[in-house]
């Protein structure tokens, strides 16, 4: 797929939503409805294993979860190369 310089310039100024998946689990609706303040949901993921970074429901990298100024953040450890990311965005018609 050939991407013109103009299309590339438009793409890099486009805002995207980035999601980081810490883990997942399966619980019943009745278990969910019983949850209250302070309850803990155990995830199917080892502690310290980081999170997956998604854009438009597609994984584009992984990272370590860290805390900066009392806020969670992600330190990117591995990511898709820039040519593949640009190609993916055009295929998804983000523009």
Buried (B, 14 or more C-beta within 10 A) or exposed (E): EEEEEEEEEEBEEEEEEEEBEEBEEEEEEEEEEEEEEEEEEEEEBEEEEBBBBBBEEEEBBBBEBEEEEEEEEBEEEEBBEEEEBBBBBBEEEBE
